[in-house]
Amino acid sequence: MKLQHQVILSLGTNQGNKLENILNCVQLISEKIGKVTRISMLYETPSWGFESDAFYNCALSVMTALEPIQVLELALSIEQEMGRIRKEQLGYQSRIIDIDLIFFEDKIVDEDSLQIPHPLMQGRKFVLMPLLDLNISWKHPILNQTIATLLENCPDDSNCKVVQKLGID
């Protein structure tokens, strides 16, 4: 049996049937990346960094035998399979699905194509609130803070509200 790693992914969508997008994405992640062991509550959050429809966001804990770059490559292929088109314009944009690799156990990766832990996670309530739901014991390996402490110190004052429970907890 291959060594299993815990990876935490953040999902977001603000186009089409948002609930269906999230559920389809979770299914594809379980088929291609690894076993989904926990799913946070589903949150509705305002767009961040640009004007658009509200997002649905959640976080997943996934057990995988893959390495971080393989997880990233598969996440990008799932986004593409679901119809995400990455535009060349600068800044944020609406998307059918967005999959961010938030952390991979306690690894620190700093490469052009991948930074782990996600370099902006501590400033985004729509990432931290779902992470807290996962009830995992993890400390940011650079900031040396728990998820609860990161959320407490988060400068983002967005109104993130629970839409529904998704299943695995």
Buried (B, 14 or more C-beta within 10 A) or exposed (E): EEEBBBBBBBBBBBBEEBBEBBBBBBEBBBEBBBEBBBBBBBBBBBBBEEEBEBBBBBBBBBBBEBBBBEBBBBBBEBBEEBEBEEEEEEEEBBBBBBBBBBBBEEEEBEEEEBEBBBEEBBBBBBBBBBBBBBEBEBEBEEEEBBBEBBBEEBEBEBEBEEBEEBEBE
